[in-house]
Amino acid sequence: MKAFCISNPGCGKVIDKPDPQPQRGEVILAPILVGLCGSDLAAYQGRNPLVSYPRIPGHEIAGVIVETGEEVPPLFQIGQIVAVVPYTNCGLCSSCRRNRPHACRQNQTLGVQRDGGMCERLALPWQKLLPAHGISPERAALVEPLSVGFHAVERGQIGDGEIVAVFGCGLIGLGAVARAARRGAEVIAVDLEASKLDLARVLGAAHVIDINAASLHDRLAAITQGHGPDVIIEAAGAASSYRAAVEEASFSGRVVCIGYAKEDVLFATRLIVQKELDVLGSRNATPRDFQQALRCLQGADFPAERLLSRIFPLA
């Protein structure tokens, strides 16, 4: 089979590999579409400390089942379109014991610690497949990244009528915008790019802030009558936006952190104490988040195609 492999940082090419054979409880998947995540770019550039080389990237996967091994439930049939849950869990660490396997200490994500979906054939345990229930492969490939944004909304316990600011409107941030808006929140989308802010409006943002064109503090103060947002979701992964999240959140507000900042961040820790902020990490997504994202993508009113910029062949 053909696969795209990053042999070393900055060096990637299409290679030949033996086709995988299904073991007990596994299916063979033919990936149809694989999303390009920022972490894939970081892996190619050598900026992802979790990646070892050589590595086949790709964890935002939609595929078709082409073969099944023994003990695969009849729910999964050859020819079926599925999305993929790309994480593993050990079942023994503190996260797993607390029923939070998505945050497993020993997690290995496809395309990061294990070879991923940028290949012609992929062997996976059936438990890691999510039937697409009639949605297109284009939409199925969006399930995983949207679910990560959905999970941040769950972590923030966002409810009806709250004011929520999402810092960073890449696909994961847009997932948070969509989920928070559908939970009844008044969403403020913040980014540097007008095109991403346009998408945020389509997905339910009531307000957008282009920080190239306006003062973030002044606009947030105007929208929130000087109180600051009830919840800020940091999805940009920038030191400046992490600092701004702590500075701009309301007293007794919540800050939910998805982005990986590429440098250490110096906080005004007095604000965390003085405001009594809840600062929450958000990693990956739960099975419930995946199901919620799938239901959202099943809706004809969800503009999934607007989220796809370009599609390339493997070569």
Salt bridges, closest charged atoms under 4 A:
ASP16 OD1 - LYS2 NZ 2.90
GLU60 OE2 - HIS59 NE2 3.89
GLU70 OE1 - ARG24 NH2 3.57
GLU71 OE2 - ARG24 NE 3.12
ASP115 OD2 - LYS17 NZ 3.51
ASP115 OD1 - ARG55 NH1 2.75
GLU144 OE1 - HIS59 NE2 3.90
GLU154 OE2 - ARG179 NH2 3.39
GLU154 OE2 - ARG183 NH1 2.55
GLU154 OE1 - ARG288 NH1 3.46
GLU162 OE2 - ARG254 NH1 2.84
GLU186 OE2 - HIS207 NE2 2.66
GLU193 OE2 - LYS196 NZ 3.79
GLU248 OE1 - HIS217 ND1 3.05
ASP289 OD2 - HIS151 ND1 2.72
GLU305 OE1 - ARG139 NH2 3.19
